[in-house]
């Protein structure tokens, strides 16, 4: 059996949780009745299990021979597939695809397609529920714009939610986005939006669950 991998973003927090559990449970063992110690030990052990589970980092390698396939950048449920005005970068109508990530999903984010990274920027904002439509433009977020070898640009936006307080983005402008590579990580419940050309062929619908770096969600139009 393979040992589950822990994402690097969670290692310090897991170590801190272990120390906290130690500081809580030693006095409980020494100064309180055994039944109180037992309850405290069980509850704190559940906390450690959840924190460790949240930061799991599964190995996912997808081999495809079509560069126009768009891969899900995150685990979660598709909550939006619709044309919308994107007014922060493109300033025109794009096909918005949004994936909502619950606290129980894997929270690593992958590049959905290969290409040159034109933009990678972070913007401060609110921490409303990530399922709300206005979270795309009002919440704390990071924007990554990728240009494919065919000069097609798509945008990926990591959005913080009511519980998510930290967005980590590894993408850097001027670098190349490779498949099977992490774009970033979002802590706790959150959302990832993509803005695609309007003529993108979609393979998923609202309500479907997708897996990051596994589910093919669409295909860019081949102009050749």
C-alpha positions in Angstrom: 0.0 0.0 0.0 1.3 3.4 -1.0 1.8 6.0 1.8 -0.5 9.0 1.2 1.4 12.1 0.2 1.0 15.3 2.1 1.0 18.6 0.2 3.9 20.9 1.1 1.4 23.7 2.0 0.1 21.6 4.9 3.3 20.3 6.5 3.8 23.2 8.9 0.1 23.2 9.9 0.1 19.4 10.6 3.2 19.7 12.7 1.6 22.6 14.6 -1.6 20.6 15.1 0.4 17.7 16.6 2.1 20.0 19.0 -1.2 21.6 20.0 -2.7 18.1 20.6 0.2 17.3 22.8 -0.2 20.5 24.8 -3.9 19.8 25.3 -3.8 16.1 26.0 -0.9 15.9 28.5 -2.6 18.1 31.1 -5.9 16.3 30.5 -4.2 13.0 31.2 -2.5 14.3 34.3 -5.2 16.4 36.0 -8.6 15.3 34.7 -10.7 12.1 35.0 -10.0 9.4 32.5 -13.3 9.8 30.7 -12.7 13.5 30.1 -9.2 12.7 28.8 -10.7 10.0 26.5 -13.2 12.4 25.0 -10.5 15.1 24.5 -8.1 12.6 23.0 -10.8 11.4 20.5 -11.8 14.9 19.5 -8.3 16.2 19.0 -7.4 13.0 17.1 -10.3 13.6 14.7 -9.0 17.2 14.2 -5.6 15.8 13.3 -7.1 13.3 10.9 -9.1 16.0 9.2 -6.2 18.4 8.8 -4.0 15.5 7.4 -6.8 14.4 5.0 -7.4 18.0 3.8 -3.8 18.4 2.7 -3.6 15.1 0.9 -1.7 15.3 -2.4 -2.6 12.5 -4.8 -0.3 11.6 -7.7 -2.3 12.3 -10.9 -0.6 12.0 -14.3 -2.7 12.4 -17.3 -1.3 11.5 -20.8 -3.3 12.9 -23.7 -2.3 13.5 -27.3 -4.6 16.4 -28.1 -3.2 19.8 -26.9 -6.6 21.4 -27.2 -8.2 19.4 -24.4 -8.9 21.4 -21.3 -8.4 19.5 -18.0 -10.2 20.2 -14.8 -7.9 22.4 -12.7 -9.5 21.3 -9.4 -11.7 18.7 -7.7 -15.3 19.7 -7.0 -18.7 20.3 -8.4 -19.3 22.3 -11.6 -21.6 25.2 -10.6 -21.4 27.5 -13.7 -21.2 26.8 -17.4 -22.4 30.0 -19.2 -21.3 33.0 -21.3 -20.4 35.9 -19.2 -18.7 39.3 -19.4 -15.2 39.1 -18.1 -14.2 42.6 -17.2 -10.9 42.3 -15.3 -8.7 41.1 -18.1 -10.4 40.2 -21.4 -13.2 42.9 -21.2 -15.4 40.8 -23.5 -17.8 37.9 -23.3 -16.2 34.5 -22.4 -17.4 31.1 -21.5 -17.2 30.8 -17.7 -16.7 27.4 -16.1 -16.7 27.4 -12.3 -15.8 24.5 -10.0 -16.8 24.7 -6.3 -14.4 22.9 -3.9 -15.8 21.8 -0.6 -13.5 21.3 2.5 -13.5 17.6 1.7 -12.1 17.9 -1.9 -8.4 17.8 -2.8 -7.4 21.5 -2.8 -4.4 21.4 -5.1 -4.9 23.2 -8.4 -3.4 22.1 -11.7 -2.8 23.8 -15.0 -5.8 23.0 -17.3 -3.7 23.4 -20.5 -0.2 24.0 -21.7 1.1 27.4 -22.8 3.0 30.6 -21.9 1.9 32.3 -18.6 1.1 35.9 -19.5 -0.3 37.1 -16.2 -0.2 35.9 -12.6 -1.5 38.4 -10.1 -3.2 38.4 -6.7 -6.0 40.8 -5.7 -7.3 41.4 -2.2 -11.0 41.2 -1.6 -13.8 39.9 0.6 -14.4 36.4 1.9 -18.0 35.7 1.0 -19.3 32.2 0.3 -17.5 30.9 -2.8 -20.7 29.5 -4.3 -22.1 33.1 -4.7 -21.8 34.5 -8.3 -20.4 37.8 -7.1 -17.5 36.0 -5.4 -15.8 35.9 -8.8 -15.3 39.7 -8.8 -15.5 40.7 -5.1 -13.6 38.0 -3.1 -9.9 37.7 -2.7 -8.5 36.0 -5.8 -5.6 35.2 -8.1 -5.7 35.5 -11.8 -3.5 33.4 -14.2 -3.7 33.9 -17.9 -2.3 31.2 -20.2 -1.7 31.5 -24.0 -1.5 28.3 -25.9 0.9 27.7 -28.8 -2.0 28.5 -31.1 -2.3 32.0 -29.5 -5.5 31.2 -27.7 -5.8 32.8 -24.2 -7.6 31.3 -21.3 -7.9 32.6 -17.7 -7.9 30.7 -14.5 -9.1 32.4 -11.3 -8.5 31.0 -7.8 -11.1 32.4 -5.5 -11.1 32.4 -1.7 -14.3 31.5 0.1 -15.8 32.2 3.5 -13.4 29.8 5.2 -10.5 29.9 2.8 -8.1 32.6 3.9 -5.0 31.9 1.9 -4.5 31.4 -1.9 -1.2 30.1 -3.0 -0.3 30.6 -6.7 2.9 29.0 -8.1 2.3 30.4 -11.6 4.7 33.2 -12.6 4.4 35.4 -15.7 7.0 34.5 -18.3 7.1 30.9 -17.3 5.6 27.9 -19.2 2.5 26.1 -17.9 3.1 22.3 -18.2 0.5 19.7 -17.9 0.5 17.5 -14.7 1.9 20.5 -12.8 0.4 22.3 -9.9 -0.8 25.9 -10.5 -1.4 26.5 -6.8 -3.3 25.5 -3.7 -6.3 27.0 -1.9 -6.9 26.4 1.8 -10.4 25.2 2.9 -13.6 25.7 0.9 -13.1 27.7 -2.3 -13.7 28.0 -6.0 -11.8 28.0 -9.3 -13.2 29.8 -12.4 -12.0 29.5 -16.0 -12.7 31.8 -18.8 -12.6 30.1 -22.2 -13.4 31.1 -25.8 -17.1 31.1 -26.5 -16.8 28.3 -29.1 -15.1 25.9 -26.7 -16.7 22.4 -26.9 -17.8 21.5 -23.4 -18.0 17.9 -22.1 -19.4 18.6 -18.6 -22.6 20.2 -17.3 -23.6 22.1 -14.2 -24.0 19.7 -11.2 -21.3 17.2 -12.4 -18.4 16.4 -10.1 -14.9 16.6 -11.7 -11.4 15.5 -10.6 -8.5 17.9 -11.0 -5.9 16.8 -13.6 -8.2 13.8 -14.5 -11.5 15.0 -16.0 -11.4 16.4 -19.5 -14.0 19.2 -19.3 -13.8 20.6 -22.8 -11.8 21.2 -26.0 -10.6 24.4 -27.7 -11.7 24.8 -31.3 -9.2 23.6 -33.8 -8.8 26.4 -36.4 -6.5 24.4 -38.6 
